[in-house]
Amino acid sequence: MASIYIPYGTVEGQTARIAEFIADVVQAQGHTAKAVHIKEAGADIPEEYDAVLVGASVHLGKHEDYVRDFVQKNRESLERLPSALFSVSMAAHGDTENAEGYVEKFEEDTGWRPAQVALFSGALLYTQYGFIKRLIMKKIASDKGSPDTDTARDYVYTEWDGVKRFAEDFLARL
């Protein structure tokens, strides 16, 4: 039985939902898991964990700075322990080339080359946005040809079966 640490960064909460889902998958396989927001968990990877799955969302074309800083600080542990990265972005919903580019930039910035990387689609959470952000996100969606511009509802693009496969594949490699 392994103990898996799942630190993540999120702005709107979709990466947190994905991290919690991964923790549930890990626990269903008989392991222990803890999903924690990096801002609340502290800057270090606790010693008691056997493996680490880092989650980061993309906003304005890059992953959060505090996730980058966390990875840079813990790079030695991430290279020593089994570890992986899951990146959450709207680009992963139909623009894989850009989504891969965000991960490549993150790897360059941190120096960490995870053995396993997953790209997950995020969500348009119109009902949670303020007025200005709702208009901006609607325009971006419209400009990209998306029909999902009804700001009275949310659109979740995360493929949960893919998230489950990622977690199971990671566990199989342990």
C-alpha positions, 0 to 999 in steps of 0.5 A: 500500500502506497501513500500518495501526496496530491498537491495542486494549484487552482484558481476556479476550483476545477483542478481541486475537483480533479485532485480530489477525484484522483485521491478517491481513485487512489483510495479505491485501489487500497492506497492512501491519498491526500489532495491539498491546495499548495497555498494551504499545505506549505512549501514542502512535500511531507516525508511520509509520502511514497509518491507525488501527483502535482496538479496545476491549472493554466490561466492566461497561458501559464501555470500558477507561479506558486505551483512553479515555485513549489516544484522548483523547491521540491524538484529533488524529491519529485525526481527521487519519488515516483511522480507525475504532473496533471495540467488542467486547461481549456486548451486541452479541450480541442487545442492539445498543441497549446496545452502541450506547450504550456507543459513544456514551458512549465518543465523549462521553468522548473527543470522537472521532467515528470515521467508521466504527464496528463492534460485535462480539460477544465471548465467554463464556470460562468455562474461563478465569474464576476461580470467582467470575467464572464464577458471576457470568457464568453468572448474567448469561447465565441472567438474560438468557435465554441457554442458554449456561450450561455452565461447562465450555466457552467460547462465542465469539459473534464473527461472523468474516465481519462482522469481515472485512467491516469490515476490507475496508470500511475498506480500500476507503475508504482 
